Amino acid sequence: MNRSLGLLRSLVIYRRPGRQKSLRRLYSEFVRPGDLVFDIGAHLGDRSSAFAALGARVVALEPQPQLLRWLRRLTRHQPEIVCLPLAAGRAPGNAELALSLRNPTVASMDSRWREHLRTTTAGFRHVRWEDSVTVTITTLDELIRQYGQPSFCKIDVEGFEVEVLAGLSQSLPALSFEFVDGTLGQALRCLEELERLGRHEFNVIAGEQRRFIWSSWQDPESLRQWLDAGAEGIASGDIYARLVA
C-alpha cells in the first residue's frame, strides 16, 4: 500500500498536465535538437521527456526497479530516451540504495545524508527508509565513453551529487544538481568538484519553480557566499552551472 501511494504521489507531482510545457521552456536555454543529455536520477522521466521533446537524445539513469518500469512505460513512445537501471558515482561498483516506500523521490545511497536530514530538517523528520536494493554504479566518464559528451546533465540523487561529480574528469557545457536545506555543505562540495574542472557561472531555481532566482548568472564566490549565508532559507532546489569560455 505504501509503495502504491508513493508512486501515485510522484505521478501527481511530476506527470501532471501542463508541466511539460514549462520544463521545455526552461531547458530550451541549454538543449538544442540533436544534443545529447544525461538525466541522472530520472525518477518518472518528466525531464527526460522534456529533453526529448526539444530534440535531444537522452540517457536516463534510474536505479529503483519500480520507478524504472514506470519510466520505461511513460517514455515508450520516445525512442530517443535510453533508460538504464543504473546509479552514478565516483567509481564503478555496487551499493545499497535505501528506499522510502511512501516517498520514492528521496531514495538515497548516502546514509549520513539521510540521518542528518532526519535530525535537522522538518520535512524529513517523518521520512522512513524501510527497504533497500543493491544497485550497479557507473560513472559520468563511463557514460561519456559509451554515448558521447552531453550538452547538459541533470543530477538529482539525494545526497550523492558530490559522488556523481567526482566520477567526472572533464568539463561539460552545462549541468544542474540538487541542494537541500540542512545539507548545504554538500552543495559547497559540489562547487569544489566543478571548480577543478573549469570556470563556471551559476544560477538557482527554488523547489519546483521554473525561473531562476537571479537576473544574472553569478561567479563561484557569490554562490559560495549565498550558500554559506543559508541559501535564503530555500528548502530545496537546483543549482545550475554553465561553463565560461
Backbone bond lengths (Angstrom), bond angles and torsions (degrees), N, CA, C in turn:
res aa  C-N    CA-C-N  psi(-1)  N-CA   C-N-CA  omega(-1)  CA-C   N-CA-C  phi
1 M - - - 1.469 - - 1.533 110.98 -
2 N 1.345 116.18 -46.96 1.458 119.52 179.28 1.525 111.39 -59.90
3 R 1.339 116.19 -39.50 1.455 120.43 -179.33 1.527 110.64 -63.61
4 S 1.330 116.84 -41.89 1.464 121.18 179.73 1.520 111.40 -66.55
5 L 1.339 116.36 -40.18 1.466 119.77 178.29 1.521 111.13 -65.78
6 G 1.321 116.64 -39.27 1.455 119.91 178.51 1.513 112.09 -63.67
7 L 1.331 116.26 -42.91 1.458 120.43 178.14 1.517 110.72 -64.48
8 L 1.331 116.66 -43.20 1.464 120.08 178.97 1.520 111.01 -60.78
9 R 1.326 117.39 -40.19 1.466 120.94 178.55 1.535 110.13 -61.21
10 S 1.315 116.69 -43.44 1.466 119.81 179.53 1.521 111.33 -65.26
11 L 1.313 117.14 -40.61 1.466 120.24 179.08 1.526 110.94 -61.94
12 V 1.328 116.35 -41.35 1.471 120.59 -179.69 1.522 110.39 -65.56
13 I 1.330 117.05 -41.91 1.469 120.73 -176.65 1.523 111.46 -73.30
14 Y 1.329 116.55 -48.05 1.462 119.97 -166.79 1.529 115.01 -100.59
15 R 1.325 117.08 -12.11 1.461 118.82 -179.36 1.524 112.07 -123.21
16 R 1.330 116.71 24.38 1.451 119.40 -179.61 1.535 110.25 -75.10
17 P 1.334 116.88 152.24 1.463 120.62 -179.85 1.527 111.83 -58.87
18 G 1.327 115.51 140.47 1.459 121.43 177.52 1.503 114.69 92.29
19 R 1.321 117.99 -16.78 1.462 121.09 -176.56 1.523 111.74 -67.73
20 Q 1.316 116.92 -38.12 1.461 119.88 -175.79 1.530 112.59 -62.35
21 K 1.301 117.32 -38.37 1.459 120.22 -178.87 1.520 111.47 -59.82
22 S 1.331 116.59 -45.30 1.463 119.76 -179.07 1.520 111.61 -70.72
23 L 1.332 117.72 -33.01 1.459 119.93 176.76 1.525 111.06 -66.58
24 R 1.320 116.67 -42.67 1.465 119.20 178.60 1.521 111.04 -62.95
25 R 1.316 117.15 -37.90 1.460 120.00 178.53 1.533 110.45 -64.87
26 L 1.314 116.98 -41.11 1.467 120.98 179.28 1.520 111.17 -63.82
27 Y 1.325 117.19 -49.76 1.462 120.49 -171.52 1.516 113.63 -83.08
28 S 1.315 118.12 -8.28 1.466 119.78 178.62 1.530 111.53 -63.52
29 E 1.324 117.19 -18.59 1.472 120.86 176.22 1.522 111.65 -70.79
30 F 1.336 116.45 -23.18 1.457 120.50 -173.36 1.526 113.87 -114.80
31 V 1.317 117.86 -19.24 1.458 121.48 -170.03 1.524 110.00 -123.18
32 R 1.330 115.58 131.18 1.453 122.44 177.85 1.524 109.70 -121.88
33 P 1.336 117.63 160.11 1.471 119.98 176.80 1.528 111.26 -54.70
34 G 1.324 115.52 134.20 1.457 121.00 -179.54 1.513 114.62 90.45
35 D 1.336 118.17 -10.54 1.463 121.36 178.81 1.523 110.83 -69.74
36 L 1.323 114.90 161.92 1.455 122.94 170.95 1.524 108.20 -107.50
37 V 1.335 116.80 137.07 1.464 122.08 179.08 1.523 108.88 -131.04
38 F 1.336 116.73 139.20 1.462 122.40 171.46 1.521 108.54 -102.34
39 D 1.332 116.45 132.46 1.466 122.71 174.51 1.526 106.81 -115.93
40 I 1.323 116.29 98.08 1.464 122.07 -175.17 1.530 108.50 -95.82
41 G 1.327 115.56 109.07 1.454 121.78 -170.47 1.517 108.67 88.21
42 A 1.336 115.95 60.70 1.471 120.94 -170.07 1.516 113.56 -74.12
43 H 1.339 117.45 -22.07 1.461 122.09 -178.67 1.533 109.22 56.58
44 L 1.323 118.66 -119.39 1.465 120.89 -179.51 1.520 112.55 -96.37
45 G 1.326 116.87 9.39 1.450 120.18 168.62 1.510 116.57 79.38
46 D 1.328 118.30 22.46 1.466 118.66 178.85 1.520 110.84 -62.08
47 R 1.332 116.49 -42.31 1.457 119.15 179.12 1.530 111.71 -75.17
48 S 1.315 117.11 -37.24 1.466 119.04 175.05 1.519 111.05 -56.47
49 S 1.323 116.73 -42.96 1.459 120.59 179.10 1.518 111.44 -64.23
50 A 1.326 116.72 -38.00 1.462 120.12 178.01 1.522 110.89 -66.72
51 F 1.329 116.91 -43.04 1.468 119.90 177.62 1.525 110.49 -59.24
52 A 1.334 116.11 -45.12 1.466 120.35 -178.82 1.522 111.16 -64.82
53 A 1.332 116.71 -38.18 1.459 120.12 178.93 1.526 111.78 -65.14
54 L 1.329 116.96 -24.53 1.469 121.48 176.11 1.527 111.86 -83.34
55 G 1.322 116.61 0.94 1.455 120.51 175.97 1.506 115.23 97.80
56 A 1.339 117.17 10.97 1.463 120.57 -177.34 1.525 111.69 -90.66
57 R 1.331 114.63 155.09 1.455 121.62 164.01 1.529 106.74 -86.50
58 V 1.320 117.21 138.92 1.461 120.77 -172.20 1.524 110.26 -128.04
59 V 1.329 115.77 130.75 1.456 122.40 169.31 1.523 106.43 -106.86
60 A 1.327 116.25 112.17 1.465 122.40 -173.53 1.524 109.79 -110.84
61 L 1.329 117.06 122.36 1.458 122.29 178.10 1.523 109.98 -102.83
62 E 1.330 116.61 126.88 1.464 121.92 175.55 1.526 108.70 -145.36
63 P 1.333 118.34 107.13 1.462 120.99 -175.62 1.527 115.50 -83.26
64 Q 1.340 119.09 -13.55 1.456 120.11 -179.70 1.532 109.33 -76.72
65 P 1.322 118.66 118.27 1.468 120.53 -174.00 1.530 114.13 -55.87
66 Q 1.327 117.95 -45.22 1.467 119.45 -179.08 1.520 111.26 -64.76
67 L 1.329 116.59 -43.72 1.459 119.34 -179.78 1.520 111.19 -67.92
68 L 1.328 117.09 -35.39 1.462 119.69 178.31 1.523 110.65 -61.23
69 R 1.334 116.87 -41.47 1.471 119.29 178.13 1.517 110.90 -60.54
70 W 1.334 116.78 -42.33 1.462 120.27 179.05 1.523 111.64 -71.56
71 L 1.326 116.76 -36.69 1.459 120.32 176.76 1.522 110.14 -58.32
72 R 1.318 116.66 -47.46 1.461 120.18 179.31 1.530 111.23 -64.53
73 R 1.311 116.08 -37.80 1.466 119.70 178.68 1.522 111.34 -65.95
74 L 1.318 116.72 -44.60 1.461 120.75 -175.89 1.526 112.88 -73.02
75 T 1.329 117.18 -21.55 1.465 120.36 -178.68 1.532 111.92 -110.95
76 R 1.324 116.60 16.45 1.465 119.66 -174.06 1.527 113.03 -64.41
77 H 1.326 117.59 -21.93 1.461 120.72 178.35 1.530 112.14 -95.07
78 Q 1.322 116.48 10.40 1.460 121.92 177.87 1.529 108.55 -121.83
79 P 1.325 117.98 80.19 1.466 121.30 -174.66 1.525 113.72 -63.30
80 E 1.327 117.31 -15.10 1.461 119.82 178.77 1.525 112.18 -75.63
81 I 1.334 117.92 -4.65 1.465 122.16 177.26 1.521 109.16 -99.67
82 V 1.337 116.46 119.43 1.461 122.82 175.43 1.527 107.53 -99.63
83 C 1.326 117.64 118.21 1.459 122.31 -177.92 1.525 109.79 -101.23
84 L 1.326 116.87 123.43 1.459 121.96 -176.07 1.526 110.73 -118.09
85 P 1.334 118.10 138.09 1.476 122.02 -179.78 1.520 111.78 -83.64
86 L 1.317 116.36 57.53 1.459 121.61 -172.14 1.524 111.39 -131.01
87 A 1.333 114.68 157.21 1.462 122.51 164.60 1.525 106.91 -107.79
88 A 1.324 116.74 169.33 1.461 121.57 176.67 1.525 108.94 -121.72
89 G 1.330 115.36 148.32 1.453 119.34 -179.07 1.513 112.19 -160.89
90 R 1.320 114.51 -160.80 1.466 122.68 -175.94 1.533 111.65 -72.09
91 A 1.337 116.41 -35.11 1.456 121.52 -176.48 1.522 108.86 -151.36
92 P 1.324 118.44 153.73 1.469 120.39 177.50 1.519 110.93 -61.91
93 G 1.332 115.73 150.78 1.461 120.57 179.39 1.505 111.26 159.12
94 N 1.334 115.14 -152.10 1.461 121.67 178.37 1.522 109.08 -133.07
95 A 1.333 116.04 155.18 1.464 120.64 179.15 1.514 109.23 -155.78
96 E 1.330 115.24 162.82 1.456 120.99 176.57 1.520 109.70 -90.88
97 L 1.310 116.10 124.79 1.461 122.49 175.81 1.513 108.44 -101.26
98 A 1.333 117.18 115.45 1.460 121.67 178.80 1.527 109.72 -78.47
99 L 1.330 116.41 133.41 1.454 122.11 -175.13 1.522 110.91 -113.57
100 S 1.317 115.82 135.23 1.458 122.03 169.98 1.521 107.13 -104.64
101 L 1.320 117.21 111.75 1.458 120.38 -172.57 1.523 111.96 -65.12
102 R 1.324 116.75 -35.59 1.466 119.66 179.64 1.520 112.75 -82.75
103 N 1.320 116.44 -18.39 1.471 121.03 -177.45 1.527 109.70 -134.82
104 P 1.334 118.14 72.40 1.469 119.74 -176.12 1.527 113.92 -63.29
105 T 1.320 117.59 -14.54 1.465 119.55 178.79 1.523 112.20 -70.11
106 V 1.337 119.36 -15.68 1.461 120.54 -175.54 1.525 112.34 -110.12
107 A 1.330 118.39 21.52 1.464 120.68 171.97 1.526 108.56 -57.27
108 S 1.325 117.09 134.86 1.468 119.60 -171.59 1.521 111.47 -147.50
109 M 1.331 115.62 147.22 1.459 122.27 174.28 1.522 112.37 -100.49
110 D 1.333 117.34 4.45 1.463 121.02 -176.52 1.529 109.24 -112.02
111 S 1.330 117.01 102.97 1.461 121.11 -176.65 1.521 111.49 -66.71
112 R 1.333 117.97 -34.91 1.472 120.31 179.98 1.522 110.53 -67.75
113 W 1.322 116.97 -38.96 1.466 121.42 176.80 1.520 110.13 -60.96
114 R 1.329 116.80 -45.78 1.467 120.59 -178.85 1.518 111.19 -61.46
115 E 1.326 116.81 -49.14 1.456 120.19 -176.23 1.526 111.34 -67.48
116 H 1.323 116.85 -38.02 1.464 120.08 179.92 1.530 110.65 -63.29
117 L 1.323 116.84 -44.10 1.463 119.02 -179.21 1.528 111.63 -67.03
118 R 1.297 117.36 -36.16 1.469 119.82 178.99 1.519 111.86 -62.19
119 T 1.331 117.32 -28.66 1.463 120.50 -176.86 1.522 113.27 -98.05
120 T 1.334 117.82 -14.27 1.470 119.63 -174.42 1.520 114.75 -118.68
121 T 1.328 117.71 -20.08 1.463 120.43 -170.35 1.521 110.13 -122.00
122 A 1.340 115.84 120.99 1.466 120.76 -173.43 1.518 112.80 -56.17
123 G 1.322 117.08 -40.09 1.455 119.94 -176.58 1.520 114.26 -66.91
124 F 1.338 117.45 -12.40 1.463 120.72 -178.17 1.528 112.91 -109.76
125 R 1.318 118.14 -1.06 1.475 119.59 -172.89 1.514 113.35 -66.10
126 H 1.320 117.40 -24.90 1.461 120.10 -179.12 1.521 112.45 -106.42
127 V 1.330 116.71 6.85 1.465 119.89 178.35 1.523 109.02 -77.79
128 R 1.318 116.15 136.28 1.450 121.85 176.42 1.521 109.47 -124.00
129 W 1.324 115.90 135.42 1.461 121.79 174.61 1.529 106.05 -105.34
130 E 1.332 116.36 91.39 1.456 120.84 -169.44 1.525 114.30 -100.60
131 D 1.318 116.78 3.72 1.455 120.18 -179.94 1.531 108.02 -144.67
132 S 1.307 116.34 168.45 1.465 119.92 177.53 1.516 109.57 -154.51
133 V 1.312 115.61 163.65 1.458 122.02 178.24 1.527 107.63 -147.02
134 T 1.320 116.65 143.66 1.455 120.92 175.81 1.527 108.75 -82.17
135 V 1.338 116.17 128.26 1.458 120.55 -176.37 1.524 110.29 -122.60
136 T 1.316 115.23 155.53 1.458 122.12 177.29 1.528 109.39 -91.40
137 I 1.331 115.72 134.35 1.457 121.31 -178.08 1.523 109.89 -107.84
138 T 1.316 115.55 134.44 1.452 122.68 168.90 1.522 108.03 -115.84
139 T 1.307 117.73 -173.92 1.463 121.61 177.53 1.522 109.90 -126.76
140 L 1.319 115.84 160.86 1.462 119.35 174.45 1.527 110.66 -61.29
141 D 1.325 116.60 -38.52 1.467 118.85 178.04 1.524 111.27 -60.18
142 E 1.327 117.39 -41.12 1.457 120.29 179.61 1.529 111.29 -68.06
143 L 1.315 117.23 -39.00 1.466 119.91 176.58 1.523 110.77 -62.82
144 I 1.324 116.45 -40.07 1.468 120.25 177.78 1.527 110.31 -64.58
145 R 1.336 116.36 -39.70 1.459 119.42 178.56 1.536 110.63 -61.58
146 Q 1.334 116.26 -37.79 1.459 119.99 -176.05 1.529 112.83 -82.53
147 Y 1.332 117.06 -38.92 1.459 119.92 -169.14 1.532 114.21 -115.99
148 G 1.328 117.75 -19.50 1.451 121.03 -176.55 1.519 111.22 111.34
149 Q 1.338 115.36 173.61 1.465 119.97 -178.98 1.526 110.19 -82.21
150 P 1.325 117.73 129.07 1.462 119.62 178.56 1.528 112.12 -80.97
151 S 1.305 115.87 151.04 1.464 120.10 173.30 1.524 110.74 -79.50
152 F 1.338 115.53 -22.48 1.467 120.29 179.05 1.524 107.61 -149.28
153 C 1.340 115.41 145.47 1.462 121.68 177.41 1.516 108.97 -135.93
154 K 1.325 116.58 120.72 1.463 121.76 176.36 1.521 109.14 -98.05
155 I 1.330 116.91 127.49 1.468 121.60 -178.26 1.533 108.70 -122.28
156 D 1.321 115.80 117.81 1.470 121.36 179.33 1.524 106.96 -143.25
157 V 1.335 116.19 90.28 1.463 120.65 -168.65 1.530 113.03 -133.26
158 E 1.296 118.07 24.66 1.464 123.73 169.24 1.528 113.15 50.76
159 G 1.315 115.00 67.94 1.450 120.94 173.81 1.512 115.31 90.21
160 F 1.339 117.49 -3.99 1.462 121.46 -178.55 1.521 111.82 -104.48
161 E 1.324 116.85 10.41 1.466 120.91 -175.93 1.523 112.90 -59.14
162 V 1.333 116.61 -40.50 1.464 119.63 179.73 1.523 110.35 -61.09
163 E 1.330 116.37 -42.35 1.464 120.47 -179.87 1.520 111.26 -64.19
164 V 1.326 116.84 -38.39 1.466 120.08 178.06 1.526 110.25 -62.62
165 L 1.323 116.84 -47.36 1.460 120.45 -179.27 1.523 111.77 -67.09
166 A 1.319 117.29 -28.65 1.464 120.19 177.87 1.529 111.48 -66.98
167 G 1.310 117.05 -19.56 1.453 121.82 177.29 1.512 113.28 -90.45
168 L 1.328 116.86 17.34 1.462 122.69 -179.84 1.524 108.91 -120.72
169 S 1.335 116.92 127.63 1.465 120.39 -177.68 1.520 112.72 -114.61
170 Q 1.315 117.71 7.74 1.460 120.67 179.06 1.527 109.57 -139.33
171 S 1.311 116.70 151.48 1.462 120.41 -179.41 1.521 110.25 -74.33
172 L 1.326 115.49 148.96 1.460 122.81 175.47 1.528 108.40 -113.86
173 P 1.316 118.00 153.58 1.468 119.27 -179.76 1.523 113.42 -58.10
174 A 1.354 117.03 -38.49 1.464 119.88 -178.97 1.521 108.82 -161.82
175 L 1.327 115.12 152.38 1.467 120.41 176.62 1.520 108.99 -159.94
176 S 1.319 115.00 169.05 1.462 120.79 173.93 1.518 108.78 -136.97
177 F 1.345 116.28 151.14 1.461 121.09 174.00 1.523 108.75 -143.04
178 E 1.312 114.90 148.96 1.465 120.97 -175.92 1.525 111.15 -78.83
179 F 1.329 115.97 149.17 1.464 121.50 168.90 1.522 108.27 -130.14
180 V 1.342 115.42 153.20 1.465 121.67 -179.01 1.519 108.28 -135.27
181 D 1.318 116.23 132.80 1.460 120.96 175.53 1.528 108.90 -59.18
182 G 1.307 116.49 135.95 1.457 120.75 -175.90 1.510 111.97 103.88
183 T 1.344 116.23 -22.28 1.476 120.38 176.72 1.528 109.43 -134.26
184 L 1.315 116.45 43.01 1.467 120.02 -178.57 1.525 112.29 -66.86
185 G 1.321 116.62 -19.25 1.452 119.43 174.32 1.518 111.71 -60.59
186 Q 1.324 116.05 -30.88 1.468 120.02 176.47 1.527 110.32 -63.00
187 A 1.315 116.37 -42.46 1.468 120.33 179.27 1.522 110.80 -64.01
188 L 1.333 116.85 -38.51 1.464 120.14 177.74 1.526 110.91 -64.51
189 R 1.307 117.24 -36.82 1.465 120.58 177.24 1.521 110.77 -69.18
190 C 1.335 117.28 -35.76 1.470 120.05 174.34 1.528 110.22 -61.52
191 L 1.323 115.83 -40.75 1.459 120.41 177.46 1.529 110.79 -59.67
192 E 1.319 117.11 -41.86 1.468 121.03 177.94 1.530 110.99 -62.58
193 E 1.321 116.39 -41.56 1.464 119.47 178.60 1.529 110.79 -61.60
194 L 1.313 116.81 -40.69 1.462 119.63 -179.73 1.524 111.36 -69.85
195 E 1.325 117.26 -34.86 1.462 119.91 -178.98 1.524 112.18 -65.13
196 R 1.332 117.54 -28.24 1.469 118.73 177.77 1.529 111.16 -73.46
197 L 1.332 117.39 -16.29 1.463 121.10 -176.83 1.526 113.12 -94.88
198 G 1.321 117.44 -21.90 1.458 119.58 -178.44 1.512 111.91 158.07
199 R 1.336 115.81 -177.16 1.463 121.93 179.78 1.523 109.65 -86.85
200 H 1.337 114.64 129.38 1.457 120.51 -179.63 1.526 109.94 -130.07
201 E 1.310 114.68 160.39 1.457 121.62 167.10 1.519 107.91 -123.60
202 F 1.347 116.32 160.27 1.453 119.84 -163.30 1.527 112.27 -135.54
203 N 1.328 113.62 153.74 1.458 121.68 169.07 1.518 107.98 -148.53
204 V 1.308 116.42 171.30 1.463 121.38 -170.73 1.521 110.14 -136.39
205 I 1.319 115.20 142.12 1.463 121.83 169.08 1.520 107.68 -119.20
206 A 1.309 116.62 129.09 1.464 121.97 -179.33 1.523 109.95 -84.81
207 G 1.328 115.80 132.01 1.457 121.21 175.17 1.513 112.77 54.39
208 E 1.331 115.04 -132.65 1.467 121.48 179.58 1.527 111.66 -101.68
209 Q 1.323 116.72 22.24 1.458 119.11 177.15 1.526 110.54 -70.68
210 R 1.321 115.89 173.18 1.458 120.89 -175.22 1.524 112.65 -123.99
211 R 1.322 116.68 18.05 1.468 119.36 179.69 1.524 109.22 -134.61
212 F 1.312 115.20 148.33 1.458 120.77 179.40 1.525 110.01 -74.51
213 I 1.319 115.74 147.59 1.460 119.09 -177.52 1.525 111.95 -79.18
214 W 1.351 117.69 -19.99 1.467 121.31 -179.47 1.519 110.06 -113.06
215 S 1.307 116.75 140.55 1.466 121.31 179.71 1.524 111.84 -73.44
216 S 1.330 117.30 -21.72 1.462 121.13 177.27 1.528 109.10 -131.18
217 W 1.318 116.43 150.23 1.452 121.73 -179.86 1.522 110.30 -71.65
218 Q 1.352 115.29 147.14 1.457 121.95 -171.67 1.528 111.62 -108.64
219 D 1.335 116.02 153.11 1.453 120.13 176.32 1.531 109.64 -79.91
220 P 1.337 117.76 167.98 1.463 120.33 -176.22 1.528 114.09 -57.62
221 E 1.324 117.94 -39.29 1.457 119.79 -177.92 1.523 111.49 -66.28
222 S 1.331 116.98 -37.36 1.464 120.05 177.56 1.518 110.85 -64.51
223 L 1.340 116.80 -41.14 1.460 119.87 177.18 1.517 110.30 -65.18
224 R 1.313 117.31 -41.80 1.464 120.91 179.88 1.531 110.63 -60.85
225 Q 1.308 117.27 -43.98 1.466 120.63 178.81 1.525 110.89 -64.00
226 W 1.320 116.78 -39.21 1.465 121.40 179.15 1.522 110.72 -63.07
227 L 1.316 116.82 -43.79 1.464 120.69 178.38 1.528 110.86 -67.51
228 D 1.328 117.04 -42.89 1.467 120.50 178.81 1.520 111.72 -60.54
229 A 1.338 116.53 -31.26 1.466 121.06 -179.03 1.524 112.62 -84.00
230 G 1.337 117.25 0.73 1.466 119.70 175.72 1.505 115.30 104.49
231 A 1.318 118.34 8.13 1.472 122.41 176.07 1.526 112.44 54.96
232 E 1.331 115.70 35.92 1.464 122.26 177.54 1.529 112.75 58.49
233 G 1.324 116.71 20.29 1.457 120.25 178.87 1.514 114.35 73.77
234 I 1.316 118.21 11.79 1.461 121.42 178.86 1.521 109.00 -64.60
235 A 1.333 117.39 129.36 1.463 121.33 -174.03 1.520 112.05 -66.04
236 S 1.304 116.76 -41.07 1.462 121.46 178.27 1.518 108.00 -165.45
237 G 1.306 115.37 166.46 1.457 119.65 179.31 1.511 109.72 174.27
238 D 1.312 115.73 -162.91 1.457 121.10 -178.84 1.521 109.83 -130.95
239 I 1.306 115.30 135.61 1.472 122.41 173.57 1.525 108.16 -97.52
240 Y 1.315 115.41 128.06 1.453 121.54 179.49 1.526 108.57 -105.24
241 A 1.320 114.73 135.73 1.467 120.93 179.42 1.519 108.83 -125.75
242 R 1.319 116.60 134.76 1.461 119.12 173.17 1.518 108.77 -129.64
243 L 1.314 114.25 142.78 1.451 121.27 -175.31 1.533 110.29 -70.12
244 V 1.322 115.22 136.88 1.460 121.46 177.76 1.532 107.77 -96.61
245 A 1.305 116.19 120.19 1.466 120.19 -177.15 1.530 110.85 -66.13
